[in-house]
């Protein structure tokens, strides 16, 4: 297993990486502004599952294949970007629903739990940049002398996932507070939904255009 110093270094490096604005963070904020706190938090859980799934792929060697294949990288990148753009378009098209939802019972105000988790998972698992990052990043914090490198990478992935879900949860709660402020005047939510949707469209376009 990794040494104590390697684990501490990994935690510090992971926290710094997670706080750099990227697809997961922007997606979390966009979801909180668009669909509210509950669905955003469930999307955070799904997104973390997606990241952990990527780490497990790296652990068994699939991540290295994606990193080495320009075609595989491009396909995954475009798939994730298209999905995020689609979510943004849906948020803009349905921007009035957030205002209308305020008049419905609380348990009917957001997406079904399973759908929210799945949405986050798809975005997380189709983020090719994190796969490439994991391929280059994880091996630096494994203890070659201890062997079982794949298991070490899996352990590091679980730690990374825990850190990611904690950070994204905080961001989701902060963003949802902003949404609550707009909700004091329901018509503000129309513009808010459009803003969140535009943010996700911009994120998708950036993902697709990035090298």
Secondary structure as UniProt FT lines:
FT   HELIX           4..19
FT   HELIX           23..35
FT   HELIX           37..59
FT   TURN            60..61
FT   HELIX           62..68
FT   HELIX           70..93
FT   TURN            94..95
FT   HELIX           96..101
FT   TURN            102..103
FT   HELIX           106..108
FT   HELIX           113..125
FT   HELIX           128..137
FT   HELIX           138..141
FT   HELIX           144..146
FT   HELIX           149..183
FT   TURN            186..187
FT   HELIX           188..209
//
